[in-house]
Every structure is written in C-alpha cells, then in structure tokens.
Amino acid sequence: MILVGLVAVSLPARAAVPCEEMLKDMRAAKATATLNDADKAKVDELEAKAVERCNADDDARSDAFLTEAMKIMGK
C-alpha cells in the first residue's frame, strides 16, 4: 500500500513539460535556425498547432508538436 502511494506521488513529476516553457525554448531555437522555405513552413504549422493545444491545456500534445518542430530544426 505504501508503494502505491509512492508511485501515485511520483507520476505527476513525470508529467509533460509545461507547454509554455517548451514553446519559449522552441521559439528561441527558431529565431537562430537556418531553415529552407519548406522546413520553415512546417515549423510554423507545428508551432500554431502547439499553441492551440497549449491554450486548451493539452500540454502533452503541444509538447509533441514542439518536439517535432525542434527535430526539424536539428535541436
């Protein structure tokens, strides 16, 4: 029973990174990235989707979009 309590307490610590923080990091990377037109368009699209999900308090999906954008930028 104690173990269950410890697991329940530790799970929130592994939750998604706050989307606001990850968005800030992605935008900083984007500001210095050299992207071709197609990659820039894809990163912009992913950023828009991430903002939409972040505003809906869906941090996990927002973070997934931002992670994909970072991969495109090589970060």
C-alpha positions as CSV (number, residue, x, y, z in Angstrom):
1,M,0.0,0.0,0.0
2,I,2.9,2.4,0.7
3,L,4.4,1.6,-2.7
4,V,1.1,2.5,-4.4
5,G,1.2,5.9,-2.6
6,L,4.8,6.5,-3.7
7,V,4.0,5.6,-7.3
8,A,1.0,7.9,-7.3
9,V,3.1,10.7,-5.9
10,S,5.9,10.2,-8.4
11,L,3.8,10.1,-11.5
12,P,2.9,13.8,-11.6
13,A,6.7,14.5,-11.6
14,R,6.9,12.8,-14.9
15,A,4.1,14.7,-16.5
16,A,4.7,16.7,-19.7
17,V,6.9,19.8,-19.6
18,P,4.7,22.9,-19.3
19,C,3.9,23.8,-22.8
20,E,4.7,27.5,-22.1
21,E,8.3,26.6,-21.3
22,M,8.7,24.3,-24.2
23,L,7.2,26.9,-26.5
24,K,9.6,29.5,-25.3
25,D,12.5,27.1,-25.9
26,M,11.3,26.3,-29.4
27,R,10.8,30.0,-30.3
28,A,14.4,30.7,-29.2
29,A,15.7,27.9,-31.3
30,K,13.6,29.1,-34.3
31,A,15.0,32.6,-34.0
32,T,18.5,31.3,-34.7
33,A,17.7,28.4,-37.0
34,T,18.5,28.5,-40.7
35,L,15.6,26.8,-42.4
36,N,14.6,26.4,-46.0
37,D,11.1,27.5,-47.0
38,A,9.5,24.1,-46.7
39,D,11.0,23.5,-43.2
40,K,10.1,27.0,-42.1
41,A,6.5,26.4,-43.2
42,K,6.3,23.1,-41.3
43,V,7.8,24.5,-38.2
44,D,5.4,27.4,-38.3
45,E,2.5,24.9,-38.8
46,L,3.7,22.8,-35.8
47,E,4.0,26.0,-33.7
48,A,0.5,27.0,-34.5
49,K,-0.8,23.6,-33.6
50,A,1.2,23.6,-30.4
51,V,-0.2,27.0,-29.3
52,E,-3.7,25.8,-30.0
53,R,-3.2,22.7,-27.8
54,C,-1.4,24.7,-25.1
55,N,-4.3,27.1,-24.9
56,A,-6.6,24.0,-24.5
57,D,-4.4,22.8,-21.6
58,D,-3.3,19.8,-23.6
59,D,0.4,20.1,-22.7
60,A,1.3,16.6,-23.8
61,R,0.1,17.1,-27.4
62,S,1.5,20.6,-27.5
63,D,4.9,19.3,-26.4
64,A,4.7,16.6,-29.1
65,F,4.2,19.2,-31.8
66,L,7.1,21.3,-30.4
67,T,9.4,18.3,-30.2
68,E,8.7,17.6,-33.8
69,A,9.5,21.2,-34.7
70,M,12.7,21.0,-32.8
71,K,13.7,17.9,-34.7
72,I,13.2,19.7,-38.0
73,M,15.5,22.4,-36.7
74,G,18.1,19.9,-35.7
75,K,17.7,20.7,-32.0
